[in-house]
């Protein structure tokens, strides 16, 4: 699904240059679940942004998909289309629109795909049912618990049926019990849908459930031994 070669990202901060990523070489297979850990400020979220086409590297290649297109070289409109069609995002802070209901938040992911209103409603309702929130569709985010809000965010990410799911600390704002529920849900969706999933986390309990674990330190990644978890059935 991904092949990164020599991916470097540098930022100018005052008079200093911050080297967030330093020559990352990484291959991520179709339907693989890769967890990424590492200290704060060492490049984890930057790497996830590169994989999602939300930012571009200073140097290097990010080959994506069966056709092997380089996200670093595509025009912005082309990258936007790939994000809309193929990549779902989940964030620590949920990023729900507070004035929209759960149903409307999920539907919003389908608007860029020019899906009809009736189809949007039906697909959003099914996505909420898939994460166990069929009875909460009309509730605003403020009327939902943290775990329920993250379930809405998961439904929003998956309603467009992406190939890739990128999750940045998806359990970071949740208590231990809710964390286990959410990571269990993500694991089931990964298995059932054959997703390629890259999950950034500080939580070793979460990371150990992935197939492979990458550790980012000082902008460089090292891959630890595979966990032995089987890939989803094809």
C-alpha positions as CSV (number, residue, x, y, z in Angstrom):
1,X,0.0,0.0,0.0
2,X,2.9,2.4,0.8
3,X,6.6,2.5,0.0
4,X,8.5,5.4,1.5
5,X,12.0,6.1,0.4
6,X,14.3,8.7,1.9
7,X,11.4,10.7,3.3
8,X,12.7,13.8,5.0
9,X,10.7,16.7,6.5
10,X,12.4,19.9,7.7
11,X,10.7,23.0,9.3
12,X,12.1,26.4,9.8
13,X,11.6,27.5,13.4
14,X,13.1,30.9,13.9
15,X,16.8,30.6,13.0
16,X,16.8,26.9,13.5
17,X,15.9,24.0,11.2
18,X,13.8,21.3,12.8
19,X,14.4,17.9,11.2
20,X,11.1,16.1,12.0
21,X,11.8,13.2,9.7
22,X,15.3,12.0,8.6
23,X,15.4,9.7,5.7
24,X,12.5,7.4,6.5
25,X,12.5,4.1,4.5
26,X,9.3,2.1,5.2
27,X,7.0,-0.3,3.4
28,X,3.5,-0.9,4.6
29,X,1.6,-3.9,3.0
30,X,-2.0,-4.0,2.0
31,X,-4.3,-4.9,4.9
32,X,-1.4,-4.5,7.4
33,X,-1.9,-3.0,10.9
34,X,1.2,-0.9,11.8
35,X,1.5,0.8,15.2
36,X,3.9,3.7,15.7
37,X,5.3,4.7,19.0
38,X,7.9,7.1,20.2
39,X,8.5,10.2,22.4
40,X,6.5,13.3,21.9
41,X,8.0,15.6,19.3
42,X,10.0,12.9,17.5
43,X,8.0,12.8,14.2
44,X,5.0,10.4,14.7
45,X,2.2,12.8,13.7
46,X,4.4,14.3,11.0
47,X,4.8,10.8,9.5
48,X,1.1,10.2,9.7
49,X,0.4,13.5,7.9
50,X,2.8,12.4,5.1
51,X,0.9,9.1,4.7
52,X,-2.4,10.9,4.5
53,X,-1.2,13.5,2.0
54,X,-1.9,16.3,4.5
55,X,1.7,17.5,4.3
56,X,4.6,17.0,1.8
57,X,8.1,15.9,2.5
58,X,11.1,18.1,2.0
59,X,12.7,15.2,0.1
60,X,11.9,11.6,-0.7
61,X,9.2,9.5,-2.2
62,X,5.8,8.4,-0.8
63,X,4.5,5.7,-3.2
64,X,0.8,4.9,-2.6
65,X,-1.6,2.3,-3.9
66,X,-1.4,-0.4,-6.5
67,X,-0.5,2.1,-9.2
68,X,2.4,3.4,-7.1
69,X,1.7,7.2,-7.4
70,X,4.0,9.5,-5.5
71,X,2.0,11.6,-3.1
72,X,4.9,14.0,-2.8
73,X,4.7,14.9,-6.5
74,X,1.0,15.0,-7.2
75,X,-0.9,18.3,-7.6
76,X,-2.9,19.4,-4.6
77,X,-6.2,18.5,-6.3
78,X,-5.0,15.0,-7.0
79,X,-3.9,14.5,-3.4
80,X,-7.3,15.8,-2.2
81,X,-9.1,13.3,-4.4
82,X,-7.0,10.4,-3.0
83,X,-7.7,11.6,0.6
84,X,-11.4,11.8,-0.2
85,X,-11.6,8.4,-1.9
86,X,-9.1,6.2,-0.2
87,X,-8.0,7.5,3.2
88,X,-9.9,7.8,6.5
89,X,-8.6,9.8,9.4
90,X,-9.3,9.4,13.2
91,X,-7.9,12.0,15.7
92,X,-7.4,12.1,19.4
93,X,-9.7,15.1,19.8
94,X,-12.5,13.6,17.7
95,X,-12.8,16.7,15.4
96,X,-16.6,16.5,15.3
97,X,-18.5,19.6,14.2
98,X,-20.3,20.6,17.5
99,X,-23.4,22.0,15.8
100,X,-24.1,18.9,13.7
101,X,-25.7,15.7,14.9
102,X,-23.8,12.4,14.8
103,X,-25.6,11.5,11.6
104,X,-24.7,14.8,10.0
105,X,-21.1,14.5,11.1
106,X,-20.8,11.2,9.4
107,X,-22.6,12.3,6.2
108,X,-20.2,15.2,5.9
109,X,-17.4,12.8,4.8
110,X,-19.4,11.9,1.7
111,X,-20.1,15.4,0.5
112,X,-16.8,15.7,-1.4
113,X,-17.6,12.4,-3.2
114,X,-20.8,14.0,-4.7
115,X,-23.0,11.2,-3.2
116,X,-26.7,11.9,-3.4
117,X,-28.5,13.1,-0.2
118,X,-30.5,9.9,0.1
119,X,-27.4,7.7,-0.3
120,X,-25.5,9.8,2.2
121,X,-28.2,9.3,4.8
122,X,-28.4,5.6,4.2
123,X,-24.7,5.1,4.3
124,X,-24.2,7.3,7.4
125,X,-27.0,5.4,9.2
126,X,-25.3,2.1,8.4
127,X,-21.9,3.3,9.5
128,X,-23.3,4.5,12.9
129,X,-25.0,1.1,13.3
130,X,-21.7,-0.6,12.5
131,X,-20.1,1.2,15.5
132,X,-23.0,0.5,17.8
133,X,-24.6,4.0,17.7
134,X,-27.7,3.5,15.6
135,X,-29.8,4.9,18.5
136,X,-27.6,8.1,18.9
137,X,-27.7,9.4,15.3
138,X,-29.7,12.6,16.2
139,X,-27.5,13.5,19.2
140,X,-25.1,16.4,19.1
141,X,-21.4,15.7,20.1
142,X,-22.0,17.5,23.5
143,X,-24.7,14.9,24.3
144,X,-22.4,12.0,23.7
145,X,-19.7,10.5,26.0
146,X,-16.0,10.6,24.9
147,X,-16.2,7.0,23.7
148,X,-19.4,7.7,21.7
149,X,-17.8,10.7,20.1
150,X,-14.8,8.6,19.0
151,X,-17.2,6.0,17.6
152,X,-18.9,8.7,15.5
153,X,-15.4,9.8,14.3
154,X,-14.7,6.2,13.4
155,X,-18.0,5.9,11.5
156,X,-17.1,9.2,9.7
157,X,-13.7,7.8,8.7
158,X,-15.2,4.5,7.4
159,X,-18.4,5.6,5.7
160,X,-16.6,6.4,2.5
161,X,-15.1,2.8,2.5
162,X,-11.5,3.8,2.4
163,X,-8.5,1.5,1.7
164,X,-6.4,3.1,4.5
165,X,-7.3,4.1,8.0
166,X,-4.8,6.6,9.8
167,X,-5.4,7.0,13.5
168,X,-3.5,9.6,15.6
169,X,-3.8,8.7,19.3
170,X,-7.4,7.5,18.9
171,X,-7.6,6.4,22.5
172,X,-5.6,9.2,24.0
173,X,-8.5,11.1,25.6
174,X,-10.3,7.9,26.8
175,X,-10.3,6.1,30.1
176,X,-8.9,2.5,30.2
177,X,-12.2,0.7,29.8
178,X,-13.4,2.9,26.9
179,X,-9.9,2.6,25.4
180,X,-10.3,-1.2,25.3
181,X,-13.7,-0.9,23.7
182,X,-12.5,1.5,21.0
183,X,-9.4,-0.5,20.1
184,X,-11.4,-3.7,20.0
185,X,-13.8,-2.0,17.6
186,X,-10.9,-0.8,15.4
187,X,-9.4,-4.3,15.4
188,X,-12.7,-5.8,14.3
189,X,-13.2,-3.3,11.6
190,X,-9.7,-3.8,10.4
191,X,-10.2,-7.6,10.2
192,X,-13.7,-7.4,8.7
193,X,-12.8,-4.8,6.0
194,X,-9.3,-5.7,5.2
195,X,-8.1,-2.2,5.9
196,X,-4.5,-1.0,5.9
197,X,-4.3,0.7,9.3
198,X,-1.5,2.9,10.7
199,X,-2.1,3.9,14.3
200,X,0.1,6.3,16.3
201,X,-0.1,5.7,20.1
202,X,1.8,6.3,23.3
203,X,-0.1,3.3,24.8
204,X,1.9,0.1,24.7
205,X,-1.2,-1.9,25.5
206,X,-2.7,-0.6,22.2
207,X,0.5,-0.9,20.2
208,X,1.0,-4.6,21.1
209,X,-2.3,-5.5,19.4
210,X,-0.9,-4.4,16.0
211,X,0.9,-6.7,13.5
212,X,4.0,-4.6,13.5
213,X,5.4,-1.9,15.7
214,X,7.6,1.0,14.5
215,X,9.4,3.2,16.9
216,X,10.2,6.8,15.9
217,X,13.1,8.6,17.7
218,X,14.7,11.8,16.4
219,X,12.9,11.5,13.1
220,X,14.2,7.9,12.4
221,X,12.1,4.8,12.4
222,X,13.1,1.3,13.5
223,X,10.7,-1.7,13.1
224,X,10.5,-4.1,15.9
225,X,9.8,-7.8,15.4
226,X,6.4,-8.7,14.1
227,X,3.9,-9.4,16.9
228,X,2.7,-12.5,15.2
229,X,-0.9,-11.2,14.7
230,X,-2.5,-12.7,11.6
231,X,-3.6,-10.5,8.7
232,X,-7.3,-10.3,7.9
233,X,-8.6,-13.0,5.6
234,X,-8.6,-11.9,2.0
